[in-house]
Amino acid sequence: MAAAPTANTRLAYRWVRPEFILISGGAGLVLASQWIRQVWPGGPVALPLVLLACGAAAFLLGAQAIERGRLPGPVSPRLAAAAAWLGVAADQVLLLFLAVCLAVAATAAAGFGDLMVQPLVAVVTWILGIVFVVLGGWGQKVQRQAFPWRPLAWALALAAIALPLRAIDTAHIPVTLSGDEGLAGLSSLEFLRGEMNNLFRSSYYSYPALFFYFQSLSIAWLGRTAEALRLPAALAGAASVGGVYLLGRTLFDHRTGLVAGIFLAGFAYHIDFSRLGLTNVWDGLAFIVTLGALWYGWKKEQRAAFLAAGLALGFAQYLYASGRALLLLIPLVVLILGLLDFPRLKRLLPDLAIMALAALVVTLPMAWYYANHWGEYMAPMNRVTIFGNWMRLEMARTGLSEPAILVRQVWDGLRAYTDLPIRFFYTPGTPILRAGSATVFLLGVILLLWRWKDGRAWLLLIWLLAFGVMGGLSVDTPASQRYAAAAPAVAVVVAYGLTGFAGRLSSLWPRWTSWFSLAALILVVVMAVDDARFYFLDFTPRSDFGGDNTLVAQRLADDLKSRPGSWQVYFFGEPRMGYASIPSLPYLVSNAAGSDVKDPWEAAGIPLPADKATLFVFLPQHTDDLAAVRQIYPGGIESILYNRKGQLLYQAYAVAPAAFLPSAEAP
């Protein structure tokens, strides 16, 4: 008869006392159960009881462990079996269980409203749950290795090179603050005003609120400015450049990682999205960490890498909607890797289980919210899906069948990389890759297809394919904002194509290997510099980011911010636009309140406020209203603003005490 599995009953950390973890975690769960029961009487009745039972058990276990110096009594055979399979100590299994309990407590303490039921309990238990899952999942067989100073130094150097290209003059490049950025800013301001503090629910456009909380910290520091929204994205973009070096190095070698990092540093497409105060570029960083750590853990069979992948996968669910693709991408990649190396898959099943558990603990509060508000989860996809009304109209317009339209859409989504000009947020008049880099990219794809039995090839190709399909299955194909998280994969494939080509030449002429390597490095530097030149000196001067309406909002915001005192704005723009229809305007302006005038001025009868200066703003089609206002309130100061093409944007007429009025020059 086989002996029952045995497991160590002590944690493998000299710097952590497991007894303290058990009693503190247990006490925290008991406290959370009581707070939740008192402040959320309408919540699930059984939840506080479950948390109380788990907390009491953990507390008693820790108390007895302090007295006896180990877990009390013989280790349960089932607990020992679970610990042995996971490669951890028996009390680490209990930590993993407590981590899930703490995540549940965080979910209950947060609630579903704008304001959390118990903010302190929710945040502390969530953070403790993450700490516990790391401590509980950390394998006992840790391979001691020298700290990777050199790779990190290269990554930091590349990030330092990339940061100025992303962070300098974010107030004016891109040329205007988009409405989506403004709406993100308004959502962030809700945290500063105390109107929202729930990190685990949705906010603007049904995206998770956690990102906007962190963005509110930037606004608190830098004020209601474009820089406050965009500089965090610049940091994420620069970190992605360092991360893509580590990714390329992990997948292939130092040279491939270096070429990928240099290319991404100057990549015009990536520079643009690193300058937008949105979550898109953060998704790319999440993909780098998740897939890079997964591959590193797979090859090195290291538990820490799987934990990192799980945490990154969980945090990715709090970012842009494309991060949800990882929920399908990870199982597919693991399945293919397992088919290519089944014995390794069997060995790593415990590590993959720990990775999944880490992701669950991180994302559980947000997942629970979406499970109870399914419409919020689906909203970002429903807004852009081609299925439904769009498909019916397209079938009627083209006479094509639904399968034919699907094939065309997916093909167009894939063509965005090298062939079809991208649209909307970034409109360079080219595909994602310009001609030279597109050529090298295609060479990289060909080489990867040739190595179809290599798991690295599958990881990169599935990554690219996923975004091509997502881009094709959404309207306005190919919309540039939906490919931001594919940029790191593009950079690695470009690097692989370039270094692979140089490597083949070196095989033909070994004596020239060093020269071929140097040529590849020089070529990628030229490509990166030329792409950066294109972005700043070619694209930016001709860009009309957001169109004239967004430009009206930007210039009016600049005008109002330059005027002292408080202002009441009467905006004559209907039906083309309203004062707040471009949210960047109310975000940027804190010294003005705006109202839309929807009727002719003579019929509106709006009295001027006694305690504010007044600014009338007229779009070009409202010149008759301007004449009427000028007649009723003579003596005001007029200003006229044109766009770069010399076309009228708007006219303004200020009526206020002299102290409020600037000079009569145009703003």
C-alpha positions as CSV (number, residue, x, y, z in Angstrom):
1,M,0.0,0.0,0.0
2,A,1.5,3.3,-1.1
3,A,2.5,5.7,1.6
4,A,0.5,8.9,2.0
5,P,2.1,12.0,0.5
6,T,4.1,14.1,2.9
7,A,4.7,17.8,2.9
8,N,6.8,20.2,4.9
9,T,4.8,22.0,7.6
10,R,6.9,25.1,7.6
11,L,7.2,28.0,5.2
12,A,10.4,28.2,3.3
13,Y,11.0,31.9,4.3
14,R,13.4,32.8,7.1
15,W,12.2,36.4,6.9
16,V,8.5,35.5,7.3
17,R,6.8,34.0,10.4
18,P,4.0,31.8,9.1
19,E,2.3,31.9,12.5
20,F,2.0,35.7,12.3
21,I,0.6,35.4,8.8
22,L,-2.1,33.0,9.9
23,I,-3.2,34.9,13.0
24,S,-3.1,38.3,11.2
25,G,-4.9,37.0,8.1
26,G,-7.4,35.2,10.3
27,A,-8.0,38.3,12.4
28,G,-8.4,40.4,9.3
29,L,-11.0,38.0,7.9
30,V,-13.0,38.1,11.2
31,L,-12.8,41.9,11.2
32,A,-13.9,42.0,7.5
33,S,-16.8,39.7,8.2
34,Q,-18.1,41.9,11.0
35,W,-17.7,45.2,9.1
36,I,-19.4,43.7,6.0
37,R,-22.3,42.4,8.1
38,Q,-22.9,45.8,9.7
39,V,-22.5,48.1,6.8
40,W,-23.8,46.0,4.0
41,P,-27.0,44.3,5.4
42,G,-28.3,43.8,1.9
43,G,-25.3,41.7,0.8
44,P,-25.2,37.9,0.5
45,V,-26.3,36.6,4.0
46,A,-23.8,33.7,3.9
47,L,-20.8,35.7,3.0
48,P,-20.0,37.2,6.4
49,L,-20.5,33.7,8.0
50,V,-18.1,32.1,5.5
51,L,-15.4,34.8,6.1
52,L,-15.9,34.5,9.8
53,A,-15.4,30.7,9.7
54,C,-12.3,30.9,7.5
55,G,-10.9,33.7,9.7
56,A,-11.5,31.9,12.9
57,A,-10.0,28.7,11.6
58,A,-6.9,30.5,10.4
59,F,-6.5,32.4,13.7
60,L,-6.8,29.3,15.8
61,L,-4.3,27.5,13.5
62,G,-1.8,30.3,13.9
63,A,-2.3,30.5,17.6
64,Q,-1.7,26.8,18.1
65,A,1.3,27.0,15.7
66,I,2.9,29.6,17.9
67,E,2.5,27.3,21.0
68,R,3.7,24.1,19.3
69,G,6.2,25.6,16.7
70,R,4.5,23.8,13.8
71,L,1.0,23.1,12.4
72,P,-1.0,21.3,15.1
73,G,-1.4,17.5,14.7
74,P,-0.5,15.4,11.7
75,V,-0.8,17.0,8.4
76,S,-4.0,16.0,6.6
77,P,-3.3,13.5,3.8
78,R,-5.3,15.6,1.4
79,L,-3.5,18.8,2.4
80,A,-0.2,17.0,2.2
81,A,-1.1,15.7,-1.3
82,A,-2.1,19.1,-2.5
83,A,1.1,20.7,-1.1
84,A,3.3,18.0,-2.6
85,W,1.7,18.4,-6.0
86,L,2.0,22.2,-5.9
87,G,5.6,21.9,-4.6
88,V,4.9,24.1,-1.5
89,A,4.7,23.6,2.2
90,A,1.4,22.5,3.8
91,D,0.9,25.9,5.5
92,Q,1.5,27.6,2.1
93,V,-1.6,25.8,0.8
94,L,-3.5,27.4,3.7
95,L,-2.1,30.8,2.6
96,L,-3.4,30.2,-0.9
97,F,-6.8,29.4,0.5
98,L,-6.7,32.6,2.7
99,A,-5.7,34.6,-0.4
100,V,-8.9,33.6,-2.1
101,C,-10.9,34.4,1.1
102,L,-9.3,37.8,1.3
103,A,-10.1,38.5,-2.4
104,V,-13.7,37.6,-1.6
105,A,-13.7,39.9,1.4
106,A,-12.3,42.7,-0.7
107,T,-15.1,42.2,-3.2
108,A,-17.8,42.2,-0.6
109,A,-16.3,45.3,1.2
110,A,-16.1,47.2,-2.1
111,G,-19.7,46.6,-3.2
112,F,-21.0,47.7,-6.6
113,G,-21.6,51.4,-6.0
114,D,-19.5,54.4,-6.9
115,L,-18.5,54.6,-3.2
116,M,-17.1,51.5,-1.6
117,V,-19.0,50.0,1.4
118,Q,-15.8,49.8,3.4
119,P,-12.9,51.3,1.5
120,L,-10.2,50.5,3.9
121,V,-11.3,46.9,4.3
122,A,-11.6,46.4,0.6
123,V,-8.2,47.8,-0.3
124,V,-6.3,46.2,2.6
125,T,-7.8,42.7,2.1
126,W,-7.2,42.9,-1.7
127,I,-3.6,43.8,-1.2
128,L,-3.2,41.2,1.5
129,G,-4.8,38.6,-0.8
130,I,-2.2,39.4,-3.5
131,V,0.6,39.2,-0.9
132,F,-0.7,35.8,0.4
133,V,-1.0,34.3,-3.1
134,V,2.6,35.2,-3.8
135,L,3.9,33.8,-0.5
136,G,1.7,30.8,-0.8
137,G,2.6,30.0,-4.4
138,W,6.3,30.6,-4.1
139,G,7.9,27.2,-4.7
140,Q,10.3,25.7,-2.2
141,K,12.8,24.6,-4.8
142,V,14.0,28.0,-5.7
143,Q,17.0,28.1,-8.1
144,R,19.5,30.6,-6.7
145,Q,20.8,32.7,-9.6
146,A,22.9,35.9,-9.8
147,F,20.8,39.0,-10.0
148,P,20.4,39.9,-13.7
149,W,22.1,43.3,-13.5
150,R,23.3,43.4,-17.1
151,P,19.9,42.7,-18.8
152,L,18.2,45.2,-16.5
153,A,20.8,47.8,-17.2
154,W,20.2,47.4,-21.0
155,A,16.4,47.6,-20.4
156,L,16.7,50.7,-18.3
157,A,19.0,52.3,-20.9
158,L,16.6,51.7,-23.7
159,A,13.7,53.0,-21.6
160,A,15.7,56.1,-20.8
161,I,16.3,56.7,-24.6
162,A,12.6,56.1,-25.3
163,L,11.2,58.4,-22.6
164,P,12.0,61.8,-24.0
165,L,10.4,60.8,-27.3
166,R,7.2,60.1,-25.4
167,A,7.2,62.7,-22.6
168,I,8.5,66.0,-24.1
169,D,5.8,68.5,-24.9
170,T,2.8,66.3,-24.3
171,A,0.7,69.4,-24.0
172,H,0.9,70.0,-27.7
173,I,1.8,66.6,-29.3
174,P,-0.7,65.3,-30.2
175,V,-2.0,68.7,-31.2
176,T,-5.2,68.6,-29.2
177,L,-6.5,66.7,-26.2
178,S,-9.0,64.3,-27.5
179,G,-12.6,63.9,-26.2
180,D,-11.8,60.4,-25.0
181,E,-8.8,61.7,-23.1
182,G,-10.9,64.5,-21.6
183,L,-13.6,62.0,-20.5
184,A,-10.9,59.9,-18.9
185,G,-9.8,63.0,-17.1
186,L,-13.3,63.8,-15.9
187,S,-13.6,60.2,-14.6
188,S,-10.3,60.6,-12.8
189,L,-11.5,63.9,-11.2
190,E,-14.4,62.0,-9.7
191,F,-11.9,60.3,-7.4
192,L,-10.4,63.7,-6.4
193,R,-13.8,65.1,-5.7
194,G,-14.9,62.2,-3.6
195,E,-17.7,61.3,-6.0
196,M,-16.1,57.8,-6.5
197,N,-13.6,55.7,-4.7
198,N,-14.6,52.2,-5.8
199,L,-11.6,50.7,-7.6
200,F,-13.5,47.5,-8.5
201,R,-16.3,48.7,-10.8
202,S,-16.6,50.3,-14.2
203,S,-16.2,54.0,-15.0
204,Y,-16.2,55.8,-18.3
205,Y,-17.2,53.8,-21.4
206,S,-17.6,50.8,-19.0
207,Y,-13.8,50.5,-18.5
208,P,-12.5,49.5,-15.1
209,A,-12.1,52.4,-12.7
210,L,-8.8,51.4,-11.1
211,F,-6.8,53.0,-13.9
212,F,-8.6,56.3,-13.5
213,Y,-7.8,56.3,-9.8
214,F,-4.1,56.1,-10.6
215,Q,-4.5,58.8,-13.2
216,S,-6.2,61.0,-10.6
217,L,-2.9,60.9,-8.6
218,S,-1.2,62.4,-11.6
219,I,-3.9,65.1,-11.9
220,A,-3.5,65.9,-8.2
221,W,0.2,66.5,-8.8
222,L,0.1,68.3,-12.2
223,G,-3.4,69.8,-12.2
224,R,-6.1,69.6,-14.9
225,T,-3.7,69.5,-17.8
226,A,-3.0,67.4,-20.8
227,E,0.4,66.5,-19.3
228,A,-1.3,65.0,-16.2
229,L,-3.2,62.5,-18.4
230,R,-0.4,61.8,-20.9
231,L,2.8,61.5,-18.8
232,P,1.7,58.2,-17.2
233,A,1.2,56.8,-20.7
234,A,4.7,58.1,-21.6
235,L,6.1,56.2,-18.7
236,A,4.3,53.0,-19.6
237,G,5.5,53.4,-23.2
238,A,9.1,53.8,-22.1
239,A,8.8,50.9,-19.8
240,S,7.4,48.9,-22.7
241,V,10.6,49.6,-24.7
242,G,12.7,48.2,-21.9
243,G,10.3,45.3,-21.5
244,V,10.4,44.4,-25.2
245,Y,14.2,44.2,-24.9
246,L,13.8,41.7,-22.1
247,L,11.0,39.9,-24.1
248,G,13.2,39.6,-27.2
249,R,16.1,38.5,-25.1
250,T,14.0,35.8,-23.3
251,L,12.5,34.5,-26.5
252,F,15.7,34.6,-28.6
253,D,18.9,36.4,-27.5
254,H,20.4,39.7,-26.5
255,R,20.9,40.9,-30.0
256,T,17.3,40.3,-31.0
257,G,16.1,42.0,-27.8
258,L,18.4,45.0,-28.4
259,V,17.1,45.4,-32.0
260,A,13.5,45.1,-30.8
261,G,14.0,47.7,-28.1
262,I,15.7,50.2,-30.5
263,F,13.0,49.7,-33.1
264,L,10.1,50.2,-30.5
265,A,11.8,53.3,-29.1
266,G,11.5,55.1,-32.4
267,F,8.4,53.4,-33.7
268,A,6.0,56.2,-34.7
269,Y,2.9,54.2,-34.0
270,H,4.0,53.3,-30.5
271,I,5.2,56.9,-29.8
272,D,1.8,58.2,-30.6
273,F,-0.1,55.9,-28.3
274,S,2.5,56.5,-25.6
275,R,1.4,60.2,-25.8
276,L,-2.3,59.6,-25.2
277,G,-3.9,59.7,-21.8
278,L,-5.7,56.4,-22.3
279,T,-5.1,52.8,-21.3
280,N,-4.2,51.4,-24.7
281,V,-0.4,51.5,-24.3
282,W,-0.7,50.0,-20.9
283,D,-2.2,46.9,-22.4
284,G,1.0,46.5,-24.5
285,L,3.0,46.5,-21.3
286,A,0.7,43.9,-19.7
287,F,1.1,41.7,-22.8
288,I,4.9,41.9,-22.5
289,V,5.0,40.9,-18.9
290,T,2.3,38.2,-19.1
291,L,3.6,36.5,-22.2
292,G,7.3,37.1,-21.5
293,A,7.0,35.7,-17.9
294,L,5.0,32.8,-19.2
295,W,7.6,31.8,-21.7
296,Y,10.4,32.3,-19.2
297,G,8.7,30.1,-16.7
298,W,8.0,27.5,-19.4
299,K,11.6,27.3,-20.5
300,K,13.3,27.7,-17.1
301,E,10.5,25.9,-15.1
302,Q,10.6,28.7,-12.5
303,R,7.6,29.3,-10.2
304,A,8.4,33.0,-9.8
305,A,7.9,33.6,-13.5
306,F,4.5,31.9,-13.5
307,L,3.5,34.0,-10.5
308,A,4.5,37.2,-12.3
309,A,2.5,36.0,-15.4
310,G,-0.5,35.4,-13.2
311,L,-0.3,38.8,-11.5
312,A,0.1,40.6,-14.8
313,L,-2.8,38.7,-16.3
314,G,-5.0,39.7,-13.5
315,F,-4.0,43.4,-13.6
316,A,-4.5,43.4,-17.4
317,Q,-8.2,43.0,-16.8
318,Y,-8.3,46.4,-15.2
319,L,-7.0,48.1,-18.4
320,Y,-8.2,48.4,-22.0
321,A,-10.6,45.9,-23.4
322,S,-7.9,44.2,-25.5
323,G,-6.3,42.9,-22.3
324,R,-9.3,40.4,-22.1
325,A,-7.8,38.7,-25.2
326,L,-5.2,37.3,-22.8
327,L,-7.9,35.2,-21.2
328,L,-8.1,33.3,-24.5
329,L,-4.6,33.8,-25.7
330,I,-2.9,32.2,-22.6
331,P,-4.8,28.9,-22.8
332,L,-4.3,28.7,-26.5
333,V,-0.5,29.3,-26.2
334,V,-0.2,26.8,-23.3
335,L,-2.2,24.2,-25.3
336,I,0.2,24.5,-28.3
337,L,3.3,24.5,-26.1
338,G,1.9,21.4,-24.5
339,L,1.3,19.7,-27.8
340,L,4.9,20.5,-28.7
341,D,6.3,19.3,-25.4
342,F,3.8,17.2,-23.4
343,P,6.2,16.0,-20.7
344,R,7.1,19.6,-19.8
345,L,3.4,20.5,-19.7
346,K,2.7,17.7,-17.2
347,R,5.6,18.9,-15.0
348,L,4.4,22.5,-15.1
349,L,0.7,21.9,-14.4
350,P,1.2,22.9,-10.8
351,D,2.9,26.1,-11.9
352,L,0.1,26.9,-14.3
353,A,-2.4,26.3,-11.5
354,I,-0.6,28.8,-9.3
355,M,-0.5,31.3,-12.2
356,A,-4.3,30.9,-12.7
357,L,-4.9,31.3,-8.9
358,A,-2.8,34.5,-8.8
359,A,-4.7,35.9,-11.7
360,L,-8.0,35.0,-9.9
361,V,-7.0,36.7,-6.7
362,V,-6.0,39.9,-8.5
363,T,-9.1,40.2,-10.7
364,L,-11.8,38.6,-8.5
365,P,-13.3,41.9,-7.3
366,M,-13.6,43.3,-10.8
367,A,-14.8,39.9,-12.2
368,W,-17.5,39.7,-9.5
369,Y,-18.7,43.2,-10.4
370,Y,-18.9,42.3,-14.1
371,A,-20.6,39.0,-13.3
372,N,-23.4,41.1,-11.7
373,H,-23.3,43.8,-14.4
374,W,-22.8,41.7,-17.5
375,G,-23.9,44.6,-19.8
376,E,-21.0,46.7,-18.5
377,Y,-18.5,43.9,-19.4
378,M,-19.9,43.5,-22.9
379,A,-20.4,47.3,-23.5
380,P,-16.9,48.0,-25.0
381,M,-17.3,45.1,-27.4
382,N,-20.9,45.8,-28.2
383,R,-20.1,49.4,-29.2
384,V,-17.7,48.3,-32.0
385,T,-18.9,44.8,-33.0
386,I,-19.7,44.2,-36.7
387,F,-22.3,41.6,-35.8
388,G,-25.9,42.9,-35.7
389,N,-27.1,46.0,-37.4
390,W,-23.7,46.8,-39.0
391,M,-23.6,43.4,-40.6
392,R,-27.2,43.7,-41.9
393,L,-26.5,47.1,-43.5
394,E,-23.2,45.9,-45.0
395,M,-24.8,42.8,-46.5
396,A,-27.5,45.0,-48.1
397,R,-24.9,47.5,-49.3
398,T,-22.5,45.0,-50.9
399,G,-24.7,42.1,-51.7
400,L,-22.1,39.8,-50.0
401,S,-22.9,37.0,-47.6
402,E,-22.1,37.1,-43.9
403,P,-19.2,34.6,-44.2
404,A,-17.7,36.6,-47.2
405,I,-17.9,39.8,-45.2
406,L,-16.2,38.1,-42.2
407,V,-13.4,36.9,-44.4
408,R,-12.9,40.3,-45.9
409,Q,-13.0,42.0,-42.5
410,V,-10.4,39.7,-40.9
411,W,-8.2,40.0,-44.0
412,D,-8.4,43.8,-43.7
413,G,-7.6,43.5,-40.0
414,L,-4.4,41.7,-40.8
415,R,-3.5,44.1,-43.6
416,A,-3.3,46.8,-41.0
417,Y,0.2,45.8,-40.2
418,T,1.7,46.3,-43.6
419,D,-0.8,47.1,-46.3
420,L,-3.9,49.1,-45.2
421,P,-3.7,52.6,-43.8
422,I,-4.9,52.7,-40.2
423,R,-7.7,55.1,-39.0
424,F,-9.1,57.2,-36.2
425,F,-6.8,58.0,-33.3
426,Y,-3.6,57.8,-35.3
427,T,-4.0,58.6,-39.0
428,P,-0.5,58.7,-40.6
429,G,-1.8,57.7,-44.1
430,T,0.1,54.5,-43.8
431,P,-0.3,51.1,-42.2
432,I,1.0,50.5,-38.7
433,L,4.4,49.8,-40.3
434,R,5.9,52.0,-43.0
435,A,7.4,50.4,-46.1
436,G,11.0,49.7,-44.9
437,S,10.0,48.3,-41.5
438,A,7.1,46.4,-43.1
439,T,9.5,44.6,-45.4
440,V,11.7,43.4,-42.5
441,F,8.5,42.5,-40.5
442,L,7.3,40.3,-43.3
443,L,10.7,38.6,-43.4
444,G,10.4,37.9,-39.7
445,V,6.9,36.4,-40.2
446,I,8.3,34.1,-43.0
447,L,11.1,32.9,-40.8
448,L,8.7,32.3,-37.9
449,L,6.3,30.3,-40.2
450,W,9.3,28.2,-41.3
451,R,10.0,27.4,-37.6
452,W,6.4,26.2,-37.0
453,K,7.5,23.6,-34.5
454,D,9.1,26.3,-32.3
455,G,6.8,27.5,-29.4
456,R,8.3,31.0,-29.7
457,A,7.0,31.2,-33.3
458,W,3.5,30.3,-32.2
459,L,3.5,32.7,-29.3
460,L,4.3,35.7,-31.5
461,L,2.2,34.7,-34.5
462,I,-0.9,34.1,-32.3
463,W,-0.3,37.4,-30.6
464,L,-0.3,39.2,-34.0
465,L,-3.2,37.1,-35.3
466,A,-5.4,37.8,-32.3
467,F,-5.2,41.6,-32.9
468,G,-5.7,41.2,-36.6
469,V,-8.9,39.2,-36.0
470,M,-10.1,41.6,-33.2
471,G,-9.5,44.5,-35.5
472,G,-11.4,42.9,-38.3
473,L,-14.4,42.0,-36.2
474,S,-14.9,45.5,-35.1
475,V,-16.2,48.4,-37.1
476,D,-14.0,51.0,-38.9
477,T,-11.4,48.4,-39.7
478,P,-8.5,49.0,-39.2
479,A,-9.0,51.3,-36.2
480,S,-5.5,52.2,-35.0
481,Q,-6.4,52.3,-31.3
482,R,-7.2,48.6,-31.2
483,Y,-3.7,47.4,-32.2
484,A,-1.7,49.2,-29.5
485,A,-1.0,46.0,-27.5
486,A,0.3,44.3,-30.7
487,A,3.2,46.9,-31.1
488,P,5.6,44.9,-28.8
489,A,5.0,41.7,-30.9
490,V,5.6,43.7,-34.1
491,A,8.9,45.0,-32.7
492,V,10.1,41.5,-31.8
493,V,9.1,40.2,-35.2
494,V,10.9,43.0,-37.0
495,A,14.0,42.3,-34.8
496,Y,13.8,38.6,-35.6
497,G,13.5,39.3,-39.3
498,L,16.5,41.6,-39.3
499,T,18.8,39.5,-37.1
500,G,17.6,36.3,-38.9
501,F,18.5,37.8,-42.3
502,A,21.9,38.9,-40.9
503,G,22.4,35.4,-39.4
504,R,21.7,33.7,-42.7
505,L,24.3,35.9,-44.4
506,S,26.8,35.1,-41.7
507,S,26.3,31.4,-42.4
508,L,27.3,32.0,-46.0
509,W,30.3,34.2,-45.1
510,P,31.4,33.5,-41.5
511,R,34.3,35.8,-41.7
512,W,31.9,38.7,-42.0
513,T,29.7,37.8,-39.1
514,S,30.6,40.8,-37.0
515,W,30.0,43.2,-39.9
516,F,26.6,41.7,-40.6
517,S,25.7,42.1,-37.0
518,L,26.9,45.7,-37.0
519,A,25.0,46.4,-40.2
520,A,21.8,45.0,-38.7
521,L,22.3,47.3,-35.7
522,I,22.9,50.3,-37.9
523,L,19.9,49.6,-40.0
524,V,17.5,49.3,-37.1
525,V,18.9,52.6,-35.7
526,V,18.2,54.3,-39.1
527,M,14.7,52.8,-39.2
528,A,14.0,54.0,-35.6
529,V,15.4,57.5,-36.2
530,D,13.5,57.8,-39.5
531,D,10.2,56.7,-37.9
532,A,10.6,59.2,-35.1
533,R,11.4,61.9,-37.7
534,F,8.3,61.0,-39.6
535,Y,6.2,61.3,-36.4
536,F,7.5,64.6,-35.2
537,L,8.4,66.4,-38.4
538,D,6.0,65.0,-41.0
539,F,2.9,63.6,-39.3
540,T,2.5,66.1,-36.3
541,P,2.6,69.3,-38.3
542,R,-0.2,68.1,-40.6
543,S,-2.2,66.3,-38.0
544,D,-5.8,67.4,-37.2
545,F,-6.2,65.0,-34.3
546,G,-9.9,64.9,-33.5
547,G,-10.9,67.4,-36.2
548,D,-12.2,70.9,-35.9
549,N,-14.6,70.3,-33.1
550,T,-11.8,69.0,-30.9
551,L,-9.7,71.9,-32.0
552,V,-12.5,74.3,-31.0
553,A,-12.6,72.7,-27.5
554,Q,-8.8,72.9,-27.2
555,R,-8.4,76.5,-28.2
556,L,-11.4,77.6,-26.1
557,A,-10.0,75.8,-23.1
558,D,-6.6,77.6,-23.7
559,D,-8.4,80.9,-24.0
560,L,-10.5,80.4,-20.8
561,K,-7.5,79.3,-18.8
562,S,-5.6,82.5,-19.7
563,R,-8.5,84.7,-18.5
564,P,-8.5,85.6,-14.8
565,G,-11.5,85.1,-12.6
566,S,-14.6,83.1,-13.1
567,W,-16.5,83.0,-16.4
568,Q,-19.9,82.0,-17.6
569,V,-19.8,80.7,-21.2
570,Y,-22.8,80.8,-23.5
571,F,-21.9,78.5,-26.4
572,F,-23.6,78.9,-29.8
573,G,-22.7,75.6,-31.5
574,E,-25.9,73.5,-32.0
575,P,-26.5,71.3,-33.8
576,R,-22.8,70.8,-34.7
577,M,-21.4,70.6,-31.2
578,G,-22.2,71.7,-27.6
579,Y,-20.0,73.1,-24.9
580,A,-19.4,69.8,-23.2
581,S,-19.8,67.5,-26.3
582,I,-16.0,67.3,-26.4
583,P,-15.1,66.4,-22.8
584,S,-11.6,67.8,-23.0
585,L,-13.0,71.3,-22.6
586,P,-14.8,70.8,-19.2
587,Y,-11.8,68.7,-18.1
588,L,-9.2,71.4,-18.9
589,V,-11.2,74.4,-17.6
590,S,-11.8,74.9,-13.9
591,N,-12.7,78.6,-13.9
592,A,-15.7,78.5,-16.2
593,A,-19.2,77.0,-16.5
594,G,-20.8,76.5,-19.9
595,S,-24.3,76.5,-21.2
596,D,-25.5,75.7,-24.7
597,V,-27.8,78.2,-26.4
598,K,-30.1,76.2,-28.6
599,D,-32.5,78.9,-29.6
600,P,-31.9,82.2,-31.5
601,W,-30.5,84.8,-29.0
602,E,-33.5,87.1,-29.2
603,A,-35.8,84.2,-28.1
604,A,-33.5,82.9,-25.4
605,G,-33.7,85.8,-23.0
606,I,-30.7,84.8,-21.0
607,P,-29.7,87.3,-18.3
608,L,-26.0,87.8,-17.6
609,P,-24.7,86.6,-14.3
610,A,-23.9,89.3,-11.8
611,D,-20.9,87.6,-10.2
612,K,-19.1,86.3,-13.3
613,A,-17.6,87.6,-16.5
614,T,-19.4,86.4,-19.6
615,L,-18.0,84.9,-22.8
616,F,-20.2,84.3,-25.8
617,V,-18.7,81.8,-28.3
618,F,-20.1,81.5,-31.8
619,L,-19.3,78.8,-34.3
620,P,-19.2,80.0,-38.0
621,Q,-22.9,79.2,-38.7
622,H,-24.0,81.5,-35.8
623,T,-22.8,84.9,-37.1
624,D,-26.4,86.2,-36.9
625,D,-26.4,85.5,-33.1
626,L,-23.1,87.3,-32.8
627,A,-24.7,90.4,-34.3
628,A,-27.6,90.3,-32.0
629,V,-25.5,89.8,-28.9
630,R,-23.2,92.7,-29.9
631,Q,-26.2,95.0,-30.3
632,I,-27.7,94.0,-26.9
633,Y,-24.3,94.2,-25.0
634,P,-22.2,96.8,-26.8
635,G,-18.6,97.5,-25.7
636,G,-17.5,93.9,-25.4
637,I,-14.2,92.6,-26.7
638,E,-14.2,90.4,-29.7
639,S,-11.7,87.7,-30.7
640,I,-11.5,85.5,-33.7
641,L,-9.6,82.1,-34.0
642,Y,-8.7,80.3,-37.2
643,N,-7.4,76.8,-37.8
644,R,-4.0,76.2,-39.6
645,K,-5.8,76.3,-42.9
646,G,-7.0,79.8,-42.3
647,Q,-10.6,78.7,-41.8
648,L,-12.7,80.2,-39.1
649,L,-13.0,78.1,-35.9
650,Y,-15.1,80.4,-33.7
651,Q,-15.6,84.0,-32.7
652,A,-15.8,85.1,-29.1
653,Y,-17.4,88.1,-27.5
654,A,-16.5,88.9,-23.8
655,V,-18.7,91.1,-21.6
656,A,-17.2,91.7,-18.2
657,P,-15.6,94.2,-15.8
658,A,-12.3,95.5,-17.2
659,A,-10.3,93.4,-14.7
660,F,-11.6,90.3,-16.3
661,L,-10.9,91.2,-19.9
662,P,-7.6,90.4,-21.7
663,S,-6.4,92.5,-24.6
664,A,-8.5,92.6,-27.8
665,E,-6.0,90.3,-29.6
666,A,-7.1,87.0,-30.8
667,P,-6.6,84.1,-28.2
